Amino acid sequence: MGVLALLVIWHSKKKFLVVPIVIVAAIVGAHFLPDEWFARMETIKTYEEDASAMSRIITWRDGWHHTLEHPFTGAGFEGWRIVTWRDWHSSYVEMFSEHGFIAFGLWMSLILGTLISLTRLPKKVKSVPGMEWVANYCYMLRASLIAYMVGTAFLGLSYWDLLYHLIFISVLVKKFALEELAQKQAATPDKSRHAPRIRSFVRTRQDKPDGLQPS
């Protein structure tokens, strides 16, 4: 939630209004959080004494060592059952532990490539009237992907269908945006193509002797 709030503030056109709202919402919302949540947050300082936290670290270490021994294949689906004693609790560890480093690289390139595309596309259509919708879609999709990347660092959701829905929607947004951009560019006459002809015509008229002048 913290990362998502920062992204919303970053992309907001009225930051002086959004920042106070976020601060007030955080202060008010803190009063409605259960005591168990605060107790859980306190364990961050003493994670060595938290059995749940240490078990995750041990699981990640087991997955890493197993992948070093099987870098191309990993352990396969549900590989934690044969590598360690509990679920991976991390999408990143889950992906490279179960499918190896090559698959992990492809998976990461899919996510990072989508983020790069969502960042570049609004800049390409920024000055085109009527295409303001592109930036809105791109920024919200990018915020969703970043929230996924942060949140699933501690959750084994590498196969979650929502991730691939976001990537597919991003591809569609880019496709429709580029098609609309091409249509607008085709409908707008390119004045630069006619400029050399106009300059040549003017130069010819200036150089041509005027037959009406007396000799």
Residue, then its C-alpha position, 0 to 999 in steps of 0.5 A: m500500500g505504501v508503494l502504491a500511495l507513492l506512485v499515486i502521488w507521483h503521477s498526480k497533477k495536484k500533489f498539493l491536494v493528494v499529499p494531505i489526503v494520503i497523510v490524513a488517511a494514513i493517520v485515521g486508518a492506523h486507529f482502525l488497524p487491529d493490535e495483531w497488526f502492530a504486534r506483527m510489525e514489531t517482529i521485524k526488529t527481532y526477525e531472528e526470533d520469529a519462527s515464521a520469518m526464519s523458516r522463510i529465510i531457510t526455505w529461500r536458501d534451500g531453493w537457491h542452493h538447489t537451483l545452483e545444482h540444477p540451474f536449467t531445470g529447477a525442481g519443477f512445479e510444486g518443487w518445494r515439496i522435495v527441496t524444503w519443508r514449506d511453500w516458497h513464500s516469494s514469487y522470485v524464489e518460486m520461479f527460479s527454484e522451480h524452473g531454473f535461471i533461464a526461465f526466471g530470466l524470461w519471466m523477469s524480462l516479461i515483467l520489466g519489458t512491460l514496465i519499460s513499454l508502459t513508461r515510453l509509450p506516454k512520452k511518444v503520444k504526449s503532444v498528440p491531442g486526444m490521446e491523453w487516455v494513453a498516459n492514464y492507462c499506462y501509469m495505472l498499469r505500471a503502478s499495478l505491476i510495481a505493486y505486484m513486484v513488491g508485494t509478491a516478494f513475500l508471497g508465492l504468486s508467480y503463477w497468479d493469472l492477474l499478472y498475465h492479465l496486466i501484461f496482456i492488457s498492456v500489450l493491447v493498450k500499446k497496440f491501440a495507441l500506436e494504431e490511433l497515433a498512425q491514423k492521426q499522423a496520416a490525417t495530418p498533412d506534413k507541412s515540412r514536405h511542402a516547405p522545399r517546394i514553396r521555397s523553390f517557387v518563391r526563389t524562382r519568382q524572385d529570380k525571374p525578370d519582370g517583363l513589365q519593367p521598362s528597358 
